[in-house]
Amino acid sequence: DDARFVKFDDYMSRWHPKHAQPATLEAAEAYAAIAERAGLSPTELAILWCRTRPFVAHGSVIVGATSVEQLKHNLDAFLLPAALLTEEVEREIDAVHIRCRDP
């Protein structure tokens, strides 16, 4: 797998499953479940959420990738319609944020 957590053992250790706090893992699992229910990948959900925030200037979402495939997946997420982020999905995201603040 090309994921940074797989390639680099100490990468962002705060969020690495091996070192993470329980709230970090809880938040990651909850956001992944929200994405799955919405028919999105976690990456797509994250980029879509960032794109639709009024406080994020249009086009200023920064992505990272360790492979061309990951970069393509990231860029394709910019083509998703904002309507996929329904009010229900927004409420679910907000609930996780409230429950797991600063994981």
C-alpha positions as semicolon CSV with decimal commas, in nm:
position;residue;x (nm);y (nm);z (nm)
1;D;0,000;0,000;0,000
2;D;0,122;0,351;-0,080
3;A;-0,021;0,519;0,229
4;R;0,222;0,734;0,425
5;F;0,134;0,551;0,747
6;V;0,246;0,227;0,582
7;K;0,557;0,365;0,413
8;F;0,684;0,580;0,699
9;D;0,648;0,428;1,044
10;D;0,673;0,755;1,237
11;Y;0,476;0,976;0,995
12;M;0,242;1,212;1,183
13;S;0,257;0,988;1,488
14;R;-0,027;1,175;1,662
15;W;-0,271;1,027;1,408
16;H;-0,095;0,698;1,340
17;P;-0,316;0,410;1,457
18;K;-0,021;0,271;1,650
19;H;0,019;0,591;1,858
20;A;-0,320;0,760;1,837
21;Q;-0,545;0,851;2,125
22;P;-0,879;0,663;2,139
23;A;-1,068;0,980;2,037
24;T;-0,852;1,009;1,724
25;L;-0,939;0,657;1,614
26;E;-1,304;0,706;1,708
27;A;-1,324;1,022;1,495
28;A;-1,149;0,860;1,198
29;E;-1,378;0,557;1,210
30;A;-1,688;0,776;1,245
31;Y;-1,593;1,001;0,952
32;A;-1,516;0,693;0,738
33;A;-1,859;0,548;0,825
34;I;-2,030;0,876;0,732
35;A;-1,846;0,874;0,400
36;E;-1,948;0,514;0,330
37;R;-2,316;0,585;0,404
38;A;-2,298;0,885;0,170
39;G;-2,145;0,672;-0,106
40;L;-1,812;0,853;-0,081
41;S;-1,458;0,765;0,016
42;P;-1,317;0,935;0,325
43;T;-1,095;1,141;0,092
44;E;-1,393;1,253;-0,114
45;L;-1,589;1,346;0,198
46;A;-1,298;1,549;0,337
47;I;-1,234;1,738;0,014
48;L;-1,605;1,798;-0,045
49;W;-1,644;1,931;0,310
50;C;-1,346;2,166;0,269
51;R;-1,469;2,285;-0,070
52;T;-1,809;2,381;0,066
53;R;-1,693;2,584;0,368
54;P;-1,760;2,957;0,325
55;F;-1,440;3,035;0,516
56;V;-1,223;2,838;0,271
57;A;-1,147;3,048;-0,034
58;H;-1,248;2,880;-0,361
59;G;-0,971;2,660;-0,488
60;S;-0,757;2,680;-0,175
61;V;-0,803;2,322;-0,058
62;I;-0,457;2,167;-0,030
63;V;-0,423;1,796;-0,102
64;G;-0,133;1,557;-0,075
65;A;-0,057;1,229;-0,244
66;T;0,220;0,972;-0,249
67;S;0,115;0,820;-0,581
68;V;-0,034;0,929;-0,910
69;E;-0,340;0,717;-0,829
70;Q;-0,395;0,904;-0,501
71;L;-0,349;1,239;-0,675
72;K;-0,609;1,143;-0,938
73;H;-0,853;1,038;-0,664
74;N;-0,796;1,371;-0,486
75;L;-0,844;1,576;-0,802
76;D;-1,155;1,380;-0,905
77;A;-1,310;1,475;-0,569
78;F;-1,311;1,839;-0,682
79;L;-1,556;1,741;-0,957
80;L;-1,816;1,599;-0,718
81;P;-2,137;1,800;-0,683
82;A;-2,171;1,990;-0,355
83;A;-2,524;1,847;-0,326
84;L;-2,368;1,516;-0,213
85;L;-2,298;1,686;0,118
86;T;-2,658;1,674;0,235
87;E;-2,793;1,834;0,552
88;E;-2,801;1,488;0,711
89;V;-2,435;1,429;0,628
90;E;-2,349;1,776;0,764
91;R;-2,531;1,695;1,090
92;E;-2,344;1,366;1,123
93;I;-2,010;1,539;1,066
94;D;-2,098;1,806;1,322
95;A;-2,195;1,540;1,576
96;V;-1,858;1,368;1,540
97;H;-1,679;1,701;1,573
98;I;-1,867;1,782;1,892
99;R;-1,805;1,435;2,037
100;C;-1,438;1,419;1,933
101;R;-1,313;1,776;1,949
102;D;-0,943;1,805;1,867
103;P;-0,874;1,433;1,860
